[in-house]
Amino acid sequence: MTKKHLTVVGLGGSLALHSNSLAALRIALEGAAEAGATTELLDIRQLSLPMYDPANDSPPDSVRRMCDAIHRADGLIWSSPMYNGTISGSFKNALDWLKLLDDRNPPYLTDKVVGLISTAGGVQGLQAVNTMEFVVRALRGWAVPLVMPIAQAWKAFDERGIPRVSQLTEQLHALGREVTRASFQFASEPPTKEDAARAEAGITPLSDREAKSA
């Protein structure tokens, strides 16, 4: 049975007051909405998350709200600036808090579709996308093949966060639509079966005790 309504949650941005990665994320979510998804934006700056501490048994409401929204989502779009060849520290910190999803059913990002965006000041941006893809795989999600590494983002967007070239808008919309289409398909027929889930759990066990000593 095909799911009639689904939600795509965007996570990203930066601590910058005017964030190009957040601007790109907003546009990608527009594409997801065009394809029929309800969308929600989780802005890294507004979340104001504390540093991840595996020994913290009582994380603040901001952390729990983020984790709950991501758990409820059918699809996700992640957008991070690229700092020194990888994702930003604030974005990685948000991803670290997803450890709280280990006891959900299903755990982590199992069978969630994820679209990936990075914005770079230089001429490359794929390293940050690659880093995010490693995390998606580790958390049992599925990254869509279309990715958006946006080089020289300071030239790609104006001061209002609007792309200077219409092609970039359409590419970001296409990513949002792709995440929505794939999420519809996964909702009707989840690809991860019980035998695969058992095998993966056996390969990568992670107890609270192991996490706190890592």
N, CA and C atoms as a LAMMPS dump frame, in Angstrom:
ITEM: TIMESTEP
0
ITEM: NUMBER OF ATOMS
642
ITEM: BOX BOUNDS ff ff ff
-5.0000000000000000e+02 5.0000000000000000e+02
-5.0000000000000000e+02 5.0000000000000000e+02
-5.0000000000000000e+02 5.0000000000000000e+02
ITEM: ATOMS id mol type element x y z
1 1 1 N 0.841 -1.196 0
2 1 2 C 0 0 0
3 1 3 C 0.877 1.246 0
4 2 1 N 0.578 2.176 -0.901
5 2 2 C 1.371 3.395 -1.005
6 2 3 C 0.963 4.393 0.067
7 3 1 N 1.912 4.973 0.712
8 3 2 C 1.642 5.971 1.736
9 3 3 C 1.2 7.266 1.067
10 4 1 N 0.074 7.831 1.532
11 4 2 C -0.49 9.003 0.875
12 4 3 C 0.236 10.283 1.282
13 5 1 N 0.687 10.355 2.518
14 5 2 C 1.326 11.567 3.006
15 5 3 C 2.672 11.206 3.618
16 6 1 N 3.672 11.977 3.296
17 6 2 C 4.977 11.753 3.918
18 6 3 C 5.631 13.084 4.222
19 7 1 N 6.63 13.006 5.067
20 7 2 C 7.325 14.204 5.535
21 7 3 C 8.795 14.135 5.174
22 8 1 N 9.308 15.211 4.649
23 8 2 C 10.738 15.356 4.378
24 8 3 C 11.268 16.45 5.297
25 9 1 N 12.256 16.101 6.1
26 9 2 C 12.841 17.034 7.061
27 9 3 C 14.219 17.463 6.579
28 10 1 N 14.461 18.749 6.569
29 10 2 C 15.77 19.276 6.205
30 10 3 C 16.565 19.622 7.45
31 11 1 N 17.809 19.193 7.477
32 11 2 C 18.725 19.512 8.585
33 11 3 C 19.944 20.197 8.009
34 12 1 N 20.258 21.374 8.512
35 12 2 C 21.453 22.015 7.973
36 12 3 C 21.584 23.472 8.327
37 13 1 N 22.375 24.121 7.507
38 13 2 C 22.742 25.492 7.792
39 13 3 C 24.065 25.538 8.529
40 14 1 N 24.31 26.637 9.189
41 14 2 C 25.553 26.816 9.928
42 14 3 C 25.296 27.831 11.039
43 15 1 N 26.332 28.174 11.754
44 15 2 C 26.195 29.191 12.791
45 15 3 C 26.313 30.603 12.227
46 16 1 N 26.563 30.719 10.926
47 16 2 C 26.65 32.03 10.281
48 16 3 C 25.279 32.698 10.252
49 17 1 N 25.266 34.008 10.391
50 17 2 C 24.01 34.747 10.377
51 17 3 C 23.331 34.623 9.019
52 18 1 N 24.115 34.691 7.95
53 18 2 C 23.606 34.507 6.591
54 18 3 C 24.277 33.258 6.025
55 19 1 N 23.55 32.16 6.02
56 19 2 C 24.123 30.86 5.67
57 19 3 C 23.692 30.427 4.277
58 20 1 N 24.668 30.248 3.39
59 20 2 C 24.366 29.748 2.054
60 20 3 C 23.895 28.301 2.081
61 21 1 N 24.421 27.517 3.011
62 21 2 C 23.974 26.126 3.101
63 21 3 C 22.513 26.05 3.538
64 22 1 N 22.09 26.988 4.396
65 22 2 C 20.683 27.037 4.786
66 22 3 C 19.816 27.499 3.616
67 23 1 N 20.312 28.462 2.847
68 23 2 C 19.571 28.927 1.674
69 23 3 C 19.365 27.785 0.679
70 24 1 N 20.404 26.998 0.451
71 24 2 C 20.295 25.862 -0.468
72 24 3 C 19.292 24.84 0.06
73 25 1 N 19.305 24.614 1.357
74 25 2 C 18.388 23.647 1.963
75 25 3 C 16.935 24.092 1.798
76 26 1 N 16.677 25.359 2.012
77 26 2 C 15.306 25.865 1.851
78 26 3 C 14.789 25.604 0.435
79 27 1 N 15.646 25.823 -0.548
80 27 2 C 15.233 25.645 -1.945
81 27 3 C 14.992 24.169 -2.252
82 28 1 N 15.836 23.292 -1.731
83 28 2 C 15.638 21.857 -1.944
84 28 3 C 14.323 21.398 -1.314
85 29 1 N 13.985 21.947 -0.155
86 29 2 C 12.714 21.591 0.486
87 29 3 C 11.521 22.079 -0.335
88 30 1 N 11.694 23.168 -1.051
89 30 2 C 10.636 23.611 -1.969
90 30 3 C 10.355 22.531 -3.01
91 31 1 N 11.426 21.913 -3.52
92 31 2 C 11.258 20.841 -4.494
93 31 3 C 10.547 19.647 -3.897
94 32 1 N 10.871 19.324 -2.636
95 32 2 C 10.186 18.214 -1.961
96 32 3 C 8.696 18.516 -1.814
97 33 1 N 8.365 19.762 -1.474
98 33 2 C 6.962 20.152 -1.347
99 33 3 C 6.244 20.079 -2.69
100 34 1 N 6.931 20.481 -3.755
101 34 2 C 6.351 20.388 -5.094
102 34 3 C 5.955 18.959 -5.433
103 35 1 N 6.738 18.003 -4.938
104 35 2 C 6.482 16.59 -5.231
105 35 3 C 5.467 15.968 -4.283
106 36 1 N 4.916 16.752 -3.356
107 36 2 C 3.834 16.267 -2.525
108 36 3 C 4.162 16 -1.072
109 37 1 N 5.371 16.338 -0.634
110 37 2 C 5.753 16.074 0.756
111 37 3 C 5.425 17.261 1.651
112 38 1 N 5.12 16.96 2.901
113 38 2 C 5.11 17.979 3.944
114 38 3 C 6.548 18.167 4.398
115 39 1 N 6.985 19.397 4.542
116 39 2 C 8.394 19.648 4.855
117 39 3 C 8.556 20.339 6.194
118 40 1 N 9.717 20.114 6.781
119 40 2 C 10.082 20.752 8.047
120 40 3 C 11.564 21.093 7.991
121 41 1 N 11.917 22.276 8.477
122 41 2 C 13.3 22.738 8.455
123 41 3 C 13.881 22.757 9.858
124 42 1 N 15.021 22.113 10.031
125 42 2 C 15.773 22.159 11.283
126 42 3 C 17.049 22.95 11.016
127 43 1 N 17.064 24.182 11.499
128 43 2 C 18.166 25.12 11.272
129 43 3 C 19.204 24.942 12.384
130 44 1 N 20.421 24.598 12.01
131 44 2 C 21.492 24.36 12.983
132 44 3 C 21.659 25.554 13.934
133 45 1 N 21.588 26.76 13.39
134 45 2 C 21.768 27.95 14.221
135 45 3 C 20.647 28.069 15.256
136 46 1 N 19.418 27.839 14.847
137 46 2 C 18.293 27.958 15.762
138 46 3 C 18.236 26.804 16.756
139 47 1 N 18.694 25.626 16.357
140 47 2 C 18.685 24.488 17.271
141 47 3 C 19.567 24.747 18.487
142 48 1 N 20.711 25.39 18.268
143 48 2 C 21.631 25.733 19.354
144 48 3 C 21.904 24.529 20.258
145 49 1 N 22.372 23.452 19.652
146 49 2 C 22.577 22.199 20.376
147 49 3 C 23.839 22.25 21.23
148 50 1 N 23.816 21.643 22.409
149 50 2 C 25.056 21.513 23.185
150 50 3 C 25.982 20.511 22.52
151 51 1 N 27.232 20.508 22.919
152 51 2 C 28.163 19.521 22.396
153 51 3 C 27.734 18.121 22.825
154 52 1 N 27.842 17.197 21.893
155 52 2 C 27.443 15.821 22.184
156 52 3 C 28.325 15.227 23.275
157 53 1 N 27.661 14.639 24.256
158 53 2 C 28.354 13.963 25.353
159 53 3 C 27.685 12.604 25.528
160 54 1 N 28.372 11.509 25.201
161 54 2 C 27.74 10.184 25.309
162 54 3 C 27.337 9.832 26.725
163 55 1 N 27.894 10.527 27.725
164 55 2 C 27.529 10.25 29.115
165 55 3 C 26.319 11.051 29.579
166 56 1 N 25.806 11.927 28.709
167 56 2 C 24.665 12.773 29.064
168 56 3 C 23.372 11.97 28.917
169 57 1 N 22.778 11.589 30.028
170 57 2 C 21.559 10.792 30.009
171 57 3 C 20.295 11.652 29.981
172 58 1 N 20.466 12.967 30.04
173 58 2 C 19.309 13.864 30.046
174 58 3 C 19.559 15.035 29.099
175 59 1 N 19.583 14.763 27.797
176 59 2 C 19.828 15.843 26.842
177 59 3 C 18.697 16.856 26.855
178 60 1 N 18.953 18.104 26.47
179 60 2 C 17.924 19.141 26.505
180 60 3 C 16.825 18.9 25.481
181 61 1 N 15.743 19.659 25.629
182 61 2 C 14.59 19.504 24.748
183 61 3 C 14.947 19.736 23.285
184 62 1 N 15.894 20.637 23.008
185 62 2 C 16.272 20.914 21.628
186 62 3 C 16.791 19.661 20.935
187 63 1 N 17.56 18.87 21.65
188 63 2 C 18.09 17.631 21.1
189 63 3 C 16.964 16.629 20.858
190 64 1 N 16.09 16.509 21.825
191 64 2 C 14.988 15.539 21.699
192 64 3 C 14.033 15.925 20.581
193 65 1 N 13.77 17.219 20.432
194 65 2 C 12.89 17.656 19.342
195 65 3 C 13.495 17.328 17.99
196 66 1 N 14.795 17.567 17.847
197 66 2 C 15.463 17.253 16.595
198 66 3 C 15.388 15.759 16.302
199 67 1 N 15.723 14.941 17.289
200 67 2 C 15.727 13.491 17.084
201 67 3 C 14.322 12.977 16.789
202 68 1 N 13.321 13.514 17.472
203 68 2 C 11.944 13.086 17.218
204 68 3 C 11.513 13.441 15.801
205 69 1 N 11.851 14.644 15.347
206 69 2 C 11.484 15.066 13.992
207 69 3 C 12.151 14.18 12.948
208 70 1 N 13.412 13.86 13.161
209 70 2 C 14.136 13.021 12.201
210 70 3 C 13.604 11.597 12.222
211 71 1 N 13.243 11.106 13.4
212 71 2 C 12.68 9.753 13.46
213 71 3 C 11.337 9.678 12.738
214 72 1 N 10.511 10.723 12.868
215 72 2 C 9.194 10.722 12.21
216 72 3 C 9.3 10.881 10.708
217 73 1 N 10.389 11.468 10.228
218 73 2 C 10.518 11.79 8.808
219 73 3 C 10.575 10.531 7.943
220 74 1 N 10.02 10.647 6.756
221 74 2 C 10.165 9.6 5.75
222 74 3 C 11.435 9.82 4.935
223 75 1 N 11.761 11.088 4.691
224 75 2 C 12.957 11.44 3.947
225 75 3 C 13.664 12.607 4.598
226 76 1 N 14.935 12.76 4.285
227 76 2 C 15.751 13.821 4.872
228 76 3 C 16.558 14.515 3.785
229 77 1 N 16.838 15.774 4
230 77 2 C 17.816 16.501 3.184
231 77 3 C 18.798 17.151 4.14
232 78 1 N 20.081 16.864 3.95
233 78 2 C 21.136 17.425 4.787
234 78 3 C 21.927 18.443 3.984
235 79 1 N 22.277 19.546 4.627
236 79 2 C 23.064 20.576 3.955
237 79 3 C 24.076 21.16 4.923
238 80 1 N 25.358 21.021 4.579
239 80 2 C 26.42 21.534 5.446
240 80 3 C 27.397 22.367 4.638
241 81 1 N 27.939 23.429 5.247
242 81 2 C 29.084 24.089 4.609
243 81 3 C 30.293 23.171 4.681
244 82 1 N 31.229 23.373 3.794
245 82 2 C 32.471 22.613 3.844
246 82 3 C 33.552 23.477 4.47
247 83 1 N 34.044 23.029 5.616
248 83 2 C 35.128 23.713 6.312
249 83 3 C 36.345 22.794 6.326
250 84 1 N 37.455 23.295 5.798
251 84 2 C 38.711 22.539 5.829
252 84 3 C 38.557 21.125 5.275
253 85 1 N 37.797 21.005 4.201
254 85 2 C 37.695 19.734 3.502
255 85 3 C 36.672 18.771 4.035
256 86 1 N 35.839 19.205 4.991
257 86 2 C 34.83 18.284 5.53
258 86 3 C 33.616 19.081 6.002
259 87 1 N 32.658 18.415 6.655
260 87 2 C 31.472 19.102 7.146
261 87 3 C 31.829 19.992 8.344
262 88 1 N 30.947 20.909 8.668
263 88 2 C 31.217 21.816 9.779
264 88 3 C 31.105 21.08 11.11
265 89 1 N 31.77 21.62 12.128
266 89 2 C 31.699 21.011 13.45
267 89 3 C 30.292 21.039 14.018
268 90 1 N 29.55 22.12 13.779
269 90 2 C 28.191 22.214 14.314
270 90 3 C 27.269 21.191 13.659
271 91 1 N 27.476 20.945 12.367
272 91 2 C 26.648 19.945 11.692
273 91 3 C 27.006 18.541 12.171
274 92 1 N 28.298 18.256 12.31
275 92 2 C 28.711 16.944 12.813
276 92 3 C 28.186 16.729 14.231
277 93 1 N 28.167 17.778 15.03
278 93 2 C 27.643 17.659 16.385
279 93 3 C 26.171 17.24 16.368
280 94 1 N 25.394 17.825 15.449
281 94 2 C 23.989 17.436 15.332
282 94 3 C 23.859 15.962 14.956
283 95 1 N 24.701 15.519 14.032
284 95 2 C 24.661 14.112 13.632
285 95 3 C 25.06 13.197 14.783
286 96 1 N 26.001 13.635 15.598
287 96 2 C 26.412 12.807 16.742
288 96 3 C 25.245 12.554 17.688
289 97 1 N 24.371 13.548 17.846
290 97 2 C 23.229 13.381 18.741
291 97 3 C 22.227 12.344 18.237
292 98 1 N 22.314 11.962 16.965
293 98 2 C 21.404 10.945 16.436
294 98 3 C 21.667 9.58 17.053
295 99 1 N 22.708 9.475 17.884
296 99 2 C 22.911 8.258 18.669
297 99 3 C 21.677 7.951 19.516
298 100 1 N 20.899 8.978 19.846
299 100 2 C 19.702 8.775 20.652
300 100 3 C 18.631 7.963 19.92
301 101 1 N 18.806 7.785 18.612
302 101 2 C 17.837 7.007 17.84
303 101 3 C 18.142 5.517 17.856
304 102 1 N 19.126 5.107 18.641
305 102 2 C 19.522 3.695 18.607
306 102 3 C 18.466 2.766 19.186
307 103 1 N 17.567 3.29 20.048
308 103 2 C 16.567 2.429 20.66
309 103 3 C 15.189 2.581 20.023
310 104 1 N 15.124 3.31 18.903
311 104 2 C 13.843 3.451 18.213
312 104 3 C 13.574 2.196 17.377
313 105 1 N 12.352 2.087 16.897
314 105 2 C 11.98 0.951 16.061
315 105 3 C 11.363 1.455 14.758
316 106 1 N 12.129 1.384 13.644
317 106 2 C 13.479 0.833 13.524
318 106 3 C 14.519 1.843 14.027
319 107 1 N 15.742 1.372 14.303
320 107 2 C 16.751 2.264 14.882
321 107 3 C 17.393 3.197 13.855
322 108 1 N 17.966 4.259 14.371
323 108 2 C 18.756 5.2 13.573
324 108 3 C 17.958 5.729 12.37
325 109 1 N 18.514 5.626 11.184
326 109 2 C 17.861 6.133 9.971
327 109 3 C 17.431 4.989 9.061
328 110 1 N 17.122 3.843 9.614
329 110 2 C 16.794 2.673 8.809
330 110 3 C 15.733 3.005 7.756
331 111 1 N 16.096 2.805 6.488
332 111 2 C 15.214 2.968 5.332
333 111 3 C 14.716 4.396 5.12
334 112 1 N 15.434 5.369 5.669
335 112 2 C 15.134 6.757 5.35
336 112 3 C 15.992 7.187 4.162
337 113 1 N 15.383 7.908 3.252
338 113 2 C 16.069 8.417 2.067
339 113 3 C 16.667 9.778 2.404
340 114 1 N 17.915 9.998 1.997
341 114 2 C 18.612 11.234 2.367
342 114 3 C 19.218 11.89 1.124
343 115 1 N 18.929 13.157 0.93
344 115 2 C 19.574 13.955 -0.103
345 115 3 C 20.664 14.812 0.524
346 116 1 N 21.758 15.011 -0.21
347 116 2 C 22.94 15.641 0.368
348 116 3 C 23.353 16.897 -0.404
349 117 1 N 23.624 17.965 0.359
350 117 2 C 24.065 19.242 -0.205
351 117 3 C 25.27 19.73 0.582
352 118 1 N 26.257 20.275 -0.108
353 118 2 C 27.337 20.98 0.574
354 118 3 C 27.591 22.296 -0.149
355 119 1 N 27.982 23.297 0.621
356 119 2 C 28.35 24.589 0.043
357 119 3 C 29.794 24.885 0.428
358 120 1 N 30.573 25.251 -0.55
359 120 2 C 32.002 25.452 -0.323
360 120 3 C 32.416 26.85 -0.762
361 121 1 N 33.425 27.378 -0.093
362 121 2 C 33.971 28.669 -0.491
363 121 3 C 34.903 28.548 -1.678
364 122 1 N 35.526 27.382 -1.829
365 122 2 C 36.457 27.151 -2.918
366 122 3 C 35.799 26.484 -4.108
367 123 1 N 36.62 25.805 -4.89
368 123 2 C 36.135 25.239 -6.145
369 123 3 C 35.708 23.783 -5.998
370 124 1 N 35.778 23.229 -4.806
371 124 2 C 35.354 21.855 -4.589
372 124 3 C 34.383 21.792 -3.425
373 125 1 N 33.491 20.804 -3.447
374 125 2 C 32.554 20.631 -2.351
375 125 3 C 32.198 19.177 -2.1
376 126 1 N 32.771 18.297 -2.927
377 126 2 C 32.363 16.897 -2.854
378 126 3 C 32.857 16.199 -1.591
379 127 1 N 33.971 16.68 -1.003
380 127 2 C 34.478 16.007 0.201
381 127 3 C 33.434 16.009 1.319
382 128 1 N 32.736 17.124 1.496
383 128 2 C 31.712 17.2 2.542
384 128 3 C 30.55 16.271 2.226
385 129 1 N 30.17 16.187 0.964
386 129 2 C 29.113 15.255 0.568
387 129 3 C 29.532 13.822 0.875
388 130 1 N 30.774 13.483 0.554
389 130 2 C 31.265 12.131 0.823
390 130 3 C 31.21 11.811 2.315
391 131 1 N 31.592 12.784 3.146
392 131 2 C 31.546 12.576 4.591
393 131 3 C 30.122 12.301 5.053
394 132 1 N 29.182 13.088 4.569
395 132 2 C 27.785 12.874 4.951
396 132 3 C 27.28 11.517 4.489
397 133 1 N 27.715 11.096 3.308
398 133 2 C 27.274 9.79 2.803
399 133 3 C 27.783 8.654 3.688
400 134 1 N 29.005 8.787 4.203
401 134 2 C 29.525 7.783 5.139
402 134 3 C 28.611 7.683 6.365
403 135 1 N 28.159 8.839 6.868
404 135 2 C 27.3 8.849 8.049
405 135 3 C 25.938 8.233 7.731
406 136 1 N 25.371 8.578 6.581
407 136 2 C 24.087 7.99 6.175
408 136 3 C 24.173 6.474 6.175
409 137 1 N 25.247 5.957 5.583
410 137 2 C 25.41 4.505 5.504
411 137 3 C 25.573 3.9 6.898
412 138 1 N 26.349 4.556 7.755
413 138 2 C 26.566 4.041 9.106
414 138 3 C 25.268 4.001 9.91
415 139 1 N 24.359 4.94 9.632
416 139 2 C 23.092 5.004 10.36
417 139 3 C 21.974 4.265 9.63
418 140 1 N 22.334 3.477 8.608
419 140 2 C 21.405 2.557 7.922
420 140 3 C 20.384 3.262 7.044
421 141 1 N 20.749 4.465 6.562
422 141 2 C 19.891 5.168 5.627
423 141 3 C 20.355 4.937 4.196
424 142 1 N 19.682 5.611 3.257
425 142 2 C 19.958 5.463 1.831
426 142 3 C 20.12 6.849 1.21
427 143 1 N 21.284 7.154 0.691
428 143 2 C 21.526 8.435 0.022
429 143 3 C 21.126 8.329 -1.446
430 144 1 N 20.4 9.335 -1.936
431 144 2 C 20.019 9.32 -3.343
432 144 3 C 21.252 9.623 -4.198
433 145 1 N 21.289 9.091 -5.413
434 145 2 C 22.47 9.297 -6.27
435 145 3 C 22.748 10.757 -6.61
436 146 1 N 21.679 11.562 -6.763
437 146 2 C 21.871 12.973 -7.083
438 146 3 C 22.346 13.709 -5.845
439 147 1 N 23.514 14.337 -5.92
440 147 2 C 24.044 15.133 -4.815
441 147 3 C 24.35 16.536 -5.329
442 148 1 N 24.427 17.492 -4.388
443 148 2 C 24.63 18.882 -4.773
444 148 3 C 25.822 19.495 -4.044
445 149 1 N 27.056 19.304 -4.551
446 149 2 C 28.201 20.043 -4.011
447 149 3 C 28.296 21.401 -4.717
448 150 1 N 28.028 22.466 -3.983
449 150 2 C 27.978 23.798 -4.594
450 150 3 C 29.288 24.524 -4.316
451 151 1 N 30.099 24.664 -5.346
452 151 2 C 31.386 25.333 -5.209
453 151 3 C 31.206 26.852 -5.256
454 152 1 N 32.136 27.557 -4.588
455 152 2 C 32.121 29.021 -4.552
456 152 3 C 30.715 29.545 -4.266
457 153 1 N 30.162 29.041 -3.176
458 153 2 C 28.78 29.394 -2.831
459 153 3 C 28.611 30.883 -2.592
460 154 1 N 29.67 31.571 -2.214
461 154 2 C 29.582 33.022 -1.985
462 154 3 C 29.23 33.767 -3.269
463 155 1 N 29.508 33.119 -4.433
464 155 2 C 29.122 33.712 -5.71
465 155 3 C 27.8 33.156 -6.219
466 156 1 N 27.404 31.981 -5.714
467 156 2 C 26.216 31.294 -6.226
468 156 3 C 24.916 31.893 -5.709
469 157 1 N 24.962 32.533 -4.509
470 157 2 C 23.755 33.103 -3.906
471 157 3 C 23.942 34.602 -3.684
472 158 1 N 22.841 35.34 -3.766
473 158 2 C 22.918 36.761 -3.43
474 158 3 C 22.719 36.94 -1.927
475 159 1 N 22.667 38.171 -1.462
476 159 2 C 22.597 38.449 -0.035
477 159 3 C 21.261 38.006 0.576
478 160 1 N 20.259 37.736 -0.265
479 160 2 C 18.968 37.248 0.224
480 160 3 C 18.887 35.723 0.214
481 161 1 N 19.953 35.082 -0.221
482 161 2 C 19.943 33.628 -0.297
483 161 3 C 19.3 33.079 -1.552
484 162 1 N 19.184 33.89 -2.574
485 162 2 C 18.579 33.47 -3.843
486 162 3 C 19.686 33.144 -4.84
487 163 1 N 19.621 31.996 -5.514
488 163 2 C 20.651 31.663 -6.504
489 163 3 C 20.727 32.704 -7.605
490 164 1 N 21.929 33.014 -7.994
491 164 2 C 22.127 33.996 -9.063
492 164 3 C 21.861 33.393 -10.437
493 165 1 N 21.865 32.066 -10.508
494 165 2 C 21.611 31.364 -11.766
495 165 3 C 20.414 30.444 -11.566
496 166 1 N 19.443 30.529 -12.43
497 166 2 C 18.214 29.744 -12.266
498 166 3 C 18.469 28.247 -12.322
499 167 1 N 19.533 27.837 -13.008
500 167 2 C 19.838 26.407 -13.104
501 167 3 C 20.086 25.799 -11.718
502 168 1 N 20.707 26.557 -10.825
503 168 2 C 20.968 26.047 -9.484
504 168 3 C 19.66 25.82 -8.733
505 169 1 N 18.711 26.739 -8.89
506 169 2 C 17.398 26.552 -8.266
507 169 3 C 16.757 25.269 -8.745
508 170 1 N 16.782 25.039 -10.048
509 170 2 C 16.165 23.833 -10.595
510 170 3 C 16.89 22.574 -10.138
511 171 1 N 18.208 22.633 -10.025
512 171 2 C 18.947 21.46 -9.551
513 171 3 C 18.588 21.127 -8.109
514 172 1 N 18.467 22.143 -7.266
515 172 2 C 18.092 21.918 -5.866
516 172 3 C 16.654 21.424 -5.756
517 173 1 N 15.765 21.974 -6.582
518 173 2 C 14.39 21.47 -6.615
519 173 3 C 14.372 20.004 -7.044
520 174 1 N 15.194 19.676 -8.024
521 174 2 C 15.25 18.291 -8.504
522 174 3 C 15.693 17.344 -7.394
523 175 1 N 16.645 17.785 -6.577
524 175 2 C 17.078 16.958 -5.448
525 175 3 C 15.921 16.73 -4.478
526 176 1 N 15.193 17.782 -4.152
527 176 2 C 14.047 17.636 -3.258
528 176 3 C 12.993 16.707 -3.818
529 177 1 N 12.73 16.815 -5.112
530 177 2 C 11.752 15.927 -5.74
531 177 3 C 12.237 14.486 -5.733
532 178 1 N 13.526 14.293 -5.96
533 178 2 C 14.093 12.941 -5.972
534 178 3 C 13.962 12.289 -4.596
535 179 1 N 14.25 13.037 -3.544
536 179 2 C 14.106 12.497 -2.182
537 179 3 C 12.654 12.117 -1.917
538 180 1 N 11.719 12.944 -2.357
539 180 2 C 10.298 12.656 -2.135
540 180 3 C 9.859 11.422 -2.906
541 181 1 N 10.241 11.331 -4.165
542 181 2 C 9.846 10.158 -4.969
543 181 3 C 10.385 8.871 -4.354
544 182 1 N 11.655 8.883 -3.986
545 182 2 C 12.255 7.689 -3.405
546 182 3 C 11.622 7.359 -2.063
547 183 1 N 11.277 8.383 -1.286
548 183 2 C 10.644 8.153 0.013
549 183 3 C 9.28 7.502 -0.153
550 184 1 N 8.523 7.914 -1.161
551 184 2 C 7.248 7.264 -1.449
552 184 3 C 7.456 5.782 -1.745
553 185 1 N 8.464 5.471 -2.55
554 185 2 C 8.731 4.083 -2.908
555 185 3 C 9.151 3.265 -1.696
556 186 1 N 10.024 3.832 -0.871
557 186 2 C 10.494 3.113 0.309
558 186 3 C 9.367 2.915 1.323
559 187 1 N 8.451 3.893 1.404
560 187 2 C 7.336 3.775 2.344
561 187 3 C 6.411 2.629 1.958
562 188 1 N 6.252 2.393 0.648
563 188 2 C 5.371 1.32 0.194
564 188 3 C 6.038 -0.041 0.271
565 189 1 N 7.362 -0.08 0.149
566 189 2 C 8.086 -1.352 0.201
567 189 3 C 9.469 -1.132 0.791
568 190 1 N 9.59 -1.142 2.132
569 190 2 C 10.901 -0.915 2.76
570 190 3 C 11.93 -1.92 2.246
571 191 1 N 13.099 -1.459 1.823
572 191 2 C 14.093 -2.353 1.23
573 191 3 C 14.835 -3.234 2.223
574 192 1 N 14.926 -2.814 3.481
575 192 2 C 15.677 -3.6 4.47
576 192 3 C 14.779 -4.68 5.064
577 193 1 N 15.15 -5.928 4.862
578 193 2 C 14.373 -7.059 5.358
579 193 3 C 14.942 -7.54 6.689
580 194 1 N 14.192 -8.421 7.349
581 194 2 C 14.562 -8.844 8.694
582 194 3 C 15.926 -9.514 8.737
583 195 1 N 16.236 -10.332 7.726
584 195 2 C 17.526 -11.041 7.756
585 195 3 C 18.685 -10.062 7.621
586 196 1 N 18.512 -9.034 6.774
587 196 2 C 19.565 -8.026 6.617
588 196 3 C 19.719 -7.199 7.887
589 197 1 N 18.594 -6.874 8.524
590 197 2 C 18.66 -6.095 9.763
591 197 3 C 19.383 -6.87 10.855
592 198 1 N 19.102 -8.153 10.951
593 198 2 C 19.777 -8.973 11.955
594 198 3 C 21.271 -9.064 11.678
595 199 1 N 21.618 -9.214 10.392
596 199 2 C 23.029 -9.32 10.03
597 199 3 C 23.776 -8.035 10.34
598 200 1 N 23.159 -6.899 10.028
599 200 2 C 23.83 -5.618 10.279
600 200 3 C 23.987 -5.372 11.762
601 201 1 N 22.961 -5.733 12.544
602 201 2 C 23.056 -5.553 13.991
603 201 3 C 24.183 -6.406 14.571
604 202 1 N 24.422 -7.555 13.987
605 202 2 C 25.501 -8.416 14.465
606 202 3 C 26.869 -7.935 14.068
607 203 1 N 26.944 -7.236 12.937
608 203 2 C 28.233 -6.744 12.449
609 203 3 C 28.672 -5.503 13.209
610 204 1 N 27.719 -4.625 13.513
611 204 2 C 28.067 -3.336 14.134
612 204 3 C 27.323 -3.125 15.439
613 205 1 N 27.51 -3.996 16.43
614 205 2 C 26.861 -3.76 17.721
615 205 3 C 27.488 -2.556 18.402
616 206 1 N 26.677 -1.814 19.111
617 206 2 C 27.197 -0.658 19.842
618 206 3 C 26.363 -0.459 21.092
619 207 1 N 26.895 -0.886 22.211
620 207 2 C 26.198 -0.715 23.476
621 207 3 C 26.473 0.676 24.021
622 208 1 N 25.649 1.109 25
623 208 2 C 25.889 2.4 25.646
624 208 3 C 27.259 2.431 26.304
625 209 1 N 27.663 1.319 26.847
626 209 2 C 28.963 1.26 27.509
627 209 3 C 30.091 1.467 26.499
628 210 1 N 29.962 0.848 25.326
629 210 2 C 30.983 1.021 24.294
630 210 3 C 31.024 2.464 23.814
631 211 1 N 29.838 3.08 23.652
632 211 2 C 29.774 4.444 23.159
633 211 3 C 30.428 5.414 24.131
634 212 1 N 30.188 5.204 25.426
635 212 2 C 30.711 6.128 26.426
636 212 3 C 32.213 6.022 26.589
637 213 1 N 32.78 4.927 26.147
638 213 2 C 34.239 4.755 26.281
639 213 3 C 34.961 4.977 24.969
640 214 1 N 34.214 5.302 23.904
641 214 2 C 34.837 5.454 22.592
642 214 3 C 35.674 6.736 22.534
